């Protein structure tokens, strides 16, 4: 599954277009490599998302074949680390 679609389906990012913009801004990494929206996501990949107010690291546990319900979305990944950014 494409990275931008996985981020939307897992609800790590609300919309697919926002996920694509984050990739273009180089705010997302897969396995410590800057990711593109079309990169394939596989089980055991580690995704790092650099949000405006935090950095989230998550491990992919499952890649669904289609969209899933919101209740099951959090079962697709495991949060490894969440770092809050300090405001200046």
GIGI-V212190 format. One record per helix or strand. SS is the DSSP state (a for helix, b for strand). FROM is the first residue (numbers start at 1). TO is the last residue. If there is no record, write none. Layout:
# GIGI-V212190
<<SS FROM TO> <SS FROM TO>>
This chain:
# GIGI-V212190
<<b 2 2> <a 3 9> <a 16 24> <b 28 30> <b 33 34> <b 40 40> <b 46 50> <b 54 60> <a 70 76> <b 77 84>>
